[in-house]
């Protein structure tokens, strides 16, 4: 006998939010100011090619050239995806949004640590200005 999962039926869960209540964390986050902050994020981790020096040494190895060529792949599209994801998490719940922001900050700190400690191949002096 075959058994199938039941058909999914989505249901909205309504909740109240009062922008006049200082204790309403959802109302505090879902303000025009927060939306503007998310929309204006720079996210340099996703646009490293913008920080690349204009003139590069002629003696770069093929592997180094490939790394430099790949820097432009994670540009504006990935930035837009990141912003959209934060907006969706904000609309989902305060907890989901704060968790996403926390994880984003941790990834940035890890990336900065890798750059400062020369762990990434693009930290060579000729790669980034």
Z-matrix of the N, CA and C atoms (Angstrom, degrees):
N
C 1 1.444
C 2 1.531 1 109.01
N 3 1.318 2 116.15 1 129.49
C 4 1.461 3 121.31 2 179.32
C 5 1.519 4 109.64 3 -85.23
N 6 1.325 5 113.88 4 141.12
C 7 1.461 6 119.88 5 177.99
C 8 1.530 7 107.59 6 -122.14
N 9 1.316 8 116.60 7 131.15
C 10 1.453 9 121.83 8 -178.87
C 11 1.518 10 109.85 9 -116.38
N 12 1.342 11 114.67 10 152.33
C 13 1.454 12 119.31 11 173.34
C 14 1.526 13 108.28 12 -68.87
N 15 1.309 14 117.44 13 147.66
C 16 1.477 15 118.40 14 177.75
C 17 1.528 16 110.44 15 -68.31
N 18 1.312 17 115.79 16 156.64
C 19 1.470 18 121.05 17 178.05
C 20 1.524 19 108.47 18 -66.33
N 21 1.314 20 115.26 19 136.65
C 22 1.467 21 119.50 20 179.75
C 23 1.520 22 110.28 21 -78.96
N 24 1.284 23 115.37 22 136.80
C 25 1.456 24 121.26 23 175.90
C 26 1.520 25 107.95 24 -127.72
N 27 1.336 26 116.84 25 105.79
C 28 1.466 27 118.89 26 -178.26
C 29 1.525 28 111.75 27 -68.95
N 30 1.306 29 115.20 28 142.73
C 31 1.459 30 122.01 29 177.18
C 32 1.518 31 108.30 30 -132.25
N 33 1.312 32 116.30 31 134.36
C 34 1.461 33 120.41 32 176.55
C 35 1.518 34 109.63 33 -79.17
N 36 1.303 35 115.18 34 141.59
C 37 1.459 36 120.65 35 174.61
C 38 1.520 37 106.35 36 -107.46
N 39 1.306 38 116.13 37 111.96
C 40 1.461 39 121.60 38 -178.11
C 41 1.523 40 109.74 39 -85.85
N 42 1.310 41 116.38 40 144.19
C 43 1.463 42 121.07 41 174.42
C 44 1.509 43 108.46 42 -143.77
N 45 1.292 44 115.48 43 157.46
C 46 1.455 45 120.95 44 -178.47
C 47 1.520 46 109.41 45 -94.77
N 48 1.299 47 114.69 46 143.60
C 49 1.452 48 120.80 47 176.61
C 50 1.522 49 107.24 48 -138.04
N 51 1.318 50 115.25 49 130.05
C 52 1.466 51 120.82 50 -176.53
C 53 1.523 52 108.89 51 -118.50
N 54 1.335 53 116.54 52 108.61
C 55 1.462 54 120.27 53 -178.73
C 56 1.528 55 112.47 54 -66.62
N 57 1.321 56 117.92 55 -16.79
C 58 1.460 57 121.13 56 178.43
C 59 1.521 58 113.12 57 -85.53
N 60 1.335 59 116.57 58 -10.66
C 61 1.465 60 121.14 59 -178.31
C 62 1.529 61 109.46 60 -91.81
N 63 1.349 62 118.92 61 113.23
C 64 1.473 63 119.96 62 -179.37
C 65 1.534 64 113.11 63 -65.82
N 66 1.324 65 118.27 64 -16.61
C 67 1.463 66 121.09 65 179.13
C 68 1.515 67 113.24 66 -89.38
N 69 1.323 68 118.40 67 -4.67
C 70 1.464 69 122.21 68 -179.71
C 71 1.522 70 108.78 69 -83.90
N 72 1.346 71 116.21 70 99.63
C 73 1.467 72 120.60 71 -175.24
C 74 1.524 73 111.88 72 -65.52
N 75 1.312 74 117.88 73 -31.44
C 76 1.469 75 120.21 74 178.89
C 77 1.520 76 109.90 75 -66.35
N 78 1.313 77 117.11 76 -44.99
C 79 1.465 78 120.71 77 -179.81
C 80 1.523 79 111.15 78 -65.69
N 81 1.339 80 117.35 79 -34.74
C 82 1.467 81 120.26 80 178.95
C 83 1.521 82 111.15 81 -66.08
N 84 1.325 83 117.09 82 -36.26
C 85 1.462 84 119.83 83 -178.03
C 86 1.524 85 112.72 84 -84.03
N 87 1.298 86 118.21 85 -30.79
C 88 1.455 87 120.29 86 -176.48
C 89 1.522 88 109.61 87 -92.73
N 90 1.334 89 113.67 88 64.08
C 91 1.465 90 121.68 89 177.75
C 92 1.519 91 108.42 90 -118.92
N 93 1.303 92 115.21 91 162.19
C 94 1.464 93 120.88 92 179.72
C 95 1.534 94 110.76 93 -58.99
N 96 1.324 95 116.90 94 -36.32
C 97 1.466 96 121.35 95 -179.75
C 98 1.534 97 111.25 96 -61.08
N 99 1.332 98 117.35 97 -44.22
C 100 1.470 99 121.68 98 -179.39
C 101 1.524 100 109.73 99 -67.25
N 102 1.326 101 116.75 100 -42.03
C 103 1.464 102 120.78 101 178.08
C 104 1.525 103 109.87 102 -60.26
N 105 1.329 104 117.26 103 -41.91
C 106 1.468 105 120.85 104 178.46
C 107 1.539 106 111.18 105 -64.81
N 108 1.325 107 117.03 106 -40.32
C 109 1.472 108 120.59 107 179.18
C 110 1.525 109 110.40 108 -61.78
N 111 1.327 110 117.21 109 -46.01
C 112 1.469 111 120.67 110 179.49
C 113 1.528 112 109.90 111 -63.05
N 114 1.319 113 116.21 112 -43.30
C 115 1.459 114 120.37 113 -177.30
C 116 1.530 115 112.46 114 -66.93
N 117 1.330 116 117.61 115 -26.78
C 118 1.464 117 120.00 116 -177.10
C 119 1.529 118 113.67 117 -99.28
N 120 1.328 119 118.27 118 12.19
C 121 1.460 120 120.26 119 177.22
C 122 1.521 121 110.68 120 -59.40
N 123 1.305 122 117.07 121 137.29
C 124 1.468 123 121.76 122 -179.23
C 125 1.527 124 112.07 123 -87.59
N 126 1.316 125 118.43 124 -39.59
C 127 1.462 126 123.80 125 176.42
C 128 1.530 127 113.76 126 50.48
N 129 1.325 128 118.83 127 61.11
C 130 1.468 129 120.88 128 -177.29
C 131 1.522 130 113.54 129 -62.38
N 132 1.324 131 117.73 130 -21.91
C 133 1.462 132 120.39 131 178.92
C 134 1.526 133 111.06 132 -60.94
N 135 1.336 134 116.51 133 -25.44
C 136 1.459 135 120.64 134 -179.05
C 137 1.515 136 113.02 135 -99.70
N 138 1.317 137 118.96 136 9.44
C 139 1.451 138 121.18 137 178.19
C 140 1.510 139 111.15 138 -141.69
N 141 1.312 140 116.54 139 46.56
C 142 1.467 141 120.51 140 -174.95
C 143 1.525 142 113.08 141 -61.93
N 144 1.311 143 117.51 142 -25.70
C 145 1.465 144 118.56 143 -179.52
C 146 1.533 145 111.44 144 -65.87
N 147 1.312 146 117.76 145 -21.16
C 148 1.462 147 121.09 146 177.50
C 149 1.531 148 112.04 147 -69.39
N 150 1.329 149 116.72 148 -19.64
C 151 1.462 150 121.72 149 -177.14
C 152 1.530 151 111.69 150 -104.12
N 153 1.297 152 116.78 151 4.87
C 154 1.457 153 121.86 152 -179.18
C 155 1.525 154 109.73 153 -74.43
N 156 1.315 155 116.49 154 141.26
C 157 1.457 156 120.41 155 177.11
C 158 1.526 157 109.53 156 -63.28
N 159 1.331 158 115.23 157 146.99
C 160 1.472 159 120.11 158 -177.69
C 161 1.521 160 112.32 159 -69.51
N 162 1.327 161 116.50 160 -41.21
C 163 1.464 162 120.31 161 178.84
C 164 1.516 163 108.61 162 -110.85
N 165 1.306 164 115.74 163 130.42
C 166 1.458 165 122.06 164 -178.08
C 167 1.519 166 109.97 165 -114.92
N 168 1.313 167 117.45 166 154.99
C 169 1.474 168 120.28 167 178.05
C 170 1.530 169 110.96 168 -60.27
N 171 1.300 170 116.27 169 146.60
C 172 1.466 171 121.52 170 -178.88
C 173 1.524 172 112.55 171 -75.14
N 174 1.322 173 117.66 172 -17.99
C 175 1.462 174 120.22 173 -174.39
C 176 1.531 175 113.45 174 -95.87
N 177 1.325 176 117.83 175 30.51
C 178 1.461 177 120.59 176 178.83
C 179 1.524 178 110.47 177 -71.74
N 180 1.316 179 116.05 178 141.51
C 181 1.462 180 121.36 179 176.78
C 182 1.527 181 109.26 180 -73.81
N 183 1.329 182 117.28 181 155.64
C 184 1.470 183 119.78 182 178.42
C 185 1.531 184 113.18 183 -55.40
N 186 1.326 185 117.28 184 -36.65
C 187 1.469 186 120.36 185 178.68
C 188 1.527 187 110.94 186 -64.91
N 189 1.330 188 116.72 187 -37.87
C 190 1.465 189 120.64 188 178.49
C 191 1.533 190 111.12 189 -68.11
N 192 1.307 191 116.08 190 -39.04
C 193 1.466 192 120.21 191 178.04
C 194 1.522 193 110.37 192 -63.99
N 195 1.333 194 116.89 193 -40.09
C 196 1.461 195 120.47 194 177.91
C 197 1.527 196 110.79 195 -63.27
N 198 1.334 197 117.94 196 -42.09
C 199 1.464 198 121.19 197 177.78
C 200 1.522 199 109.82 198 -59.60
N 201 1.310 200 116.63 199 -45.00
C 202 1.466 201 120.38 200 -179.95
C 203 1.526 202 111.96 201 -65.37
N 204 1.325 203 117.02 202 -40.07
C 205 1.463 204 120.14 203 178.43
C 206 1.526 205 111.26 204 -64.98
N 207 1.316 206 116.58 205 -34.28
C 208 1.466 207 120.71 206 -178.15
C 209 1.533 208 112.97 207 -76.82
N 210 1.321 209 117.61 208 -13.40
C 211 1.471 210 119.62 209 -179.11
C 212 1.526 211 112.40 210 -62.35
N 213 1.311 212 117.26 211 -30.02
C 214 1.469 213 120.06 212 -177.22
C 215 1.519 214 112.29 213 -81.26
N 216 1.308 215 118.91 214 -8.68
C 217 1.460 216 121.09 215 -176.44
C 218 1.515 217 112.44 216 -69.51
N 219 1.306 218 118.61 217 -31.46
C 220 1.467 219 121.80 218 -177.82
C 221 1.516 220 109.92 219 -102.78
N 222 1.291 221 115.99 220 61.15
C 223 1.458 222 120.99 221 -175.90
C 224 1.513 223 113.81 222 -99.97
N 225 1.317 224 116.81 223 -131.37
C 226 1.463 225 122.11 224 -173.72
C 227 1.525 226 114.34 225 -58.37
N 228 1.335 227 117.82 226 -33.50
C 229 1.471 228 118.63 227 -179.15
C 230 1.522 229 110.84 228 -63.87
N 231 1.326 230 116.60 229 -42.33
C 232 1.459 231 119.86 230 -179.64
C 233 1.525 232 110.71 231 -71.31
N 234 1.321 233 117.28 232 -33.70
C 235 1.460 234 120.62 233 175.34
C 236 1.529 235 109.58 234 -62.11
N 237 1.326 236 116.29 235 -45.04
C 238 1.461 237 120.68 236 178.74
C 239 1.514 238 111.89 237 -62.92
N 240 1.326 239 116.23 238 -39.85
C 241 1.458 240 120.28 239 177.50
C 242 1.522 241 110.90 240 -62.72
N 243 1.320 242 116.58 241 -42.29
C 244 1.468 243 121.52 242 179.72
C 245 1.530 244 110.41 243 -62.92
N 246 1.318 245 117.12 244 -44.77
C 247 1.469 246 120.79 245 178.70
C 248 1.526 247 110.74 246 -63.55
N 249 1.328 248 116.71 247 -44.68
C 250 1.460 249 120.42 248 179.68
C 251 1.518 250 110.58 249 -60.30
N 252 1.323 251 116.55 250 -41.95
C 253 1.461 252 120.87 251 178.91
C 254 1.530 253 110.68 252 -61.44
N 255 1.327 254 117.20 253 -42.52
C 256 1.468 255 119.72 254 178.57
C 257 1.529 256 111.06 255 -64.69
N 258 1.328 257 117.79 256 -39.50
C 259 1.468 258 120.50 257 176.85
C 260 1.526 259 110.79 258 -62.40
N 261 1.316 260 117.24 259 -43.54
C 262 1.463 261 120.71 260 179.95
C 263 1.522 262 110.71 261 -64.32
N 264 1.317 263 116.61 262 -40.91
C 265 1.467 264 119.74 263 178.58
C 266 1.526 265 110.63 264 -66.31
N 267 1.328 266 117.08 265 -36.43
C 268 1.461 267 121.21 266 177.17
C 269 1.524 268 110.33 267 -63.13
N 270 1.325 269 116.80 268 -42.62
C 271 1.461 270 120.37 269 178.53
C 272 1.517 271 111.89 270 -69.36
N 273 1.329 272 117.72 271 -26.27
C 274 1.457 273 121.65 272 -178.17
C 275 1.529 274 111.42 273 -71.15
N 276 1.338 275 115.55 274 -58.91
C 277 1.466 276 119.77 275 178.67
C 278 1.520 277 109.47 276 -170.14
N 279 1.306 278 114.98 277 159.28
C 280 1.459 279 120.50 278 178.06
C 281 1.519 280 109.92 279 -61.78
N 282 1.320 281 116.51 280 -44.30
C 283 1.464 282 120.64 281 -178.26
C 284 1.532 283 110.50 282 -61.33
N 285 1.337 284 117.12 283 -45.57
C 286 1.467 285 120.61 284 -179.59
C 287 1.529 286 110.59 285 -62.15
N 288 1.321 287 116.62 286 -41.70
C 289 1.463 288 120.81 287 -179.72
C 290 1.526 289 111.11 288 -64.43
N 291 1.331 290 116.57 289 -49.41
C 292 1.463 291 120.16 290 -178.77
C 293 1.522 292 111.39 291 -63.10
N 294 1.328 293 116.98 292 -36.25
C 295 1.466 294 120.62 293 177.23
C 296 1.529 295 110.38 294 -64.69
N 297 1.331 296 117.30 295 -42.00
C 298 1.466 297 121.04 296 178.21
C 299 1.524 298 111.37 297 -64.44
N 300 1.321 299 117.26 298 -43.25
C 301 1.467 300 120.85 299 178.79
C 302 1.526 301 110.04 300 -63.27
N 303 1.331 302 116.64 301 -43.16
C 304 1.468 303 120.97 302 179.12
C 305 1.534 304 110.26 303 -60.20
N 306 1.309 305 117.32 304 -45.85
C 307 1.467 306 120.78 305 179.76
C 308 1.527 307 111.37 306 -65.27
N 309 1.328 308 116.20 307 -37.59
C 310 1.466 309 120.15 308 178.46
C 311 1.533 310 110.29 309 -63.45
N 312 1.321 311 116.77 310 -43.42
C 313 1.466 312 121.14 311 178.66
C 314 1.531 313 110.11 312 -63.47
N 315 1.331 314 117.37 313 -42.12
C 316 1.465 315 120.10 314 178.70
C 317 1.531 316 111.60 315 -61.91
N 318 1.337 317 117.09 316 -41.99
C 319 1.474 318 119.58 317 177.97
C 320 1.517 319 110.93 318 -63.23
N 321 1.329 320 116.67 319 -39.40
C 322 1.469 321 119.67 320 177.81
C 323 1.522 322 110.89 321 -64.72
N 324 1.324 323 117.73 322 -42.46
C 325 1.470 324 120.69 323 178.74
C 326 1.521 325 110.99 324 -62.95
N 327 1.322 326 117.17 325 -39.95
C 328 1.460 327 121.19 326 177.69
C 329 1.528 328 110.52 327 -63.83
N 330 1.322 329 116.21 328 -42.13
C 331 1.458 330 120.81 329 179.66
C 332 1.523 331 111.16 330 -65.21
N 333 1.324 332 117.40 331 -43.33
C 334 1.464 333 121.53 332 178.18
C 335 1.523 334 109.96 333 -62.27
N 336 1.334 335 116.75 334 -42.77
C 337 1.467 336 120.67 335 177.72
C 338 1.534 337 110.36 336 -59.65
N 339 1.327 338 116.48 337 -43.05
C 340 1.464 339 120.18 338 179.76
C 341 1.526 340 111.15 339 -64.20
N 342 1.322 341 117.27 340 -40.05
C 343 1.462 342 120.07 341 178.17
C 344 1.523 343 111.59 342 -66.33
N 345 1.322 344 116.63 343 -45.15
C 346 1.467 345 120.74 344 -176.98
C 347 1.523 346 112.81 345 -68.40
N 348 1.331 347 116.94 346 -25.47
C 349 1.454 348 120.69 347 -178.38
C 350 1.525 349 112.77 348 -104.59
N 351 1.346 350 116.50 349 16.19
C 352 1.458 351 122.44 350 175.77
C 353 1.524 352 112.70 351 54.59
N 354 1.334 353 116.52 352 40.70
C 355 1.458 354 121.27 353 179.22
C 356 1.528 355 110.60 354 -87.01
N 357 1.314 356 117.12 355 -28.85
C 358 1.458 357 121.52 356 -179.22
C 359 1.520 358 110.11 357 -92.16
N 360 1.338 359 118.69 358 145.28
C 361 1.464 360 120.18 359 -179.42
C 362 1.520 361 112.79 360 -65.56
N 363 1.322 362 118.52 361 -19.41
C 364 1.457 363 119.53 362 -177.45
C 365 1.518 364 112.33 363 -85.81
N 366 1.318 365 117.99 364 10.07
C 367 1.454 366 120.43 365 178.76
C 368 1.522 367 112.27 366 -91.26
N 369 1.317 368 116.77 367 3.39
C 370 1.449 369 119.06 368 176.69
C 371 1.528 370 108.41 369 -65.01
N 372 1.327 371 119.42 370 145.09
C 373 1.461 372 121.73 371 -175.73
C 374 1.518 373 114.29 372 -54.40
N 375 1.316 374 119.37 373 -28.76
C 376 1.455 375 120.43 374 -176.56
C 377 1.523 376 112.27 375 -79.50
N 378 1.320 377 118.81 376 -11.91
C 379 1.452 378 120.53 377 -173.23
C 380 1.520 379 114.07 378 -87.00
N 381 1.297 380 117.29 379 -43.84
C 382 1.477 381 120.12 380 -173.32
C 383 1.519 382 109.89 381 -126.55
N 384 1.305 383 115.54 382 141.08
C 385 1.467 384 119.42 383 179.64
C 386 1.497 385 110.67 384 -92.81
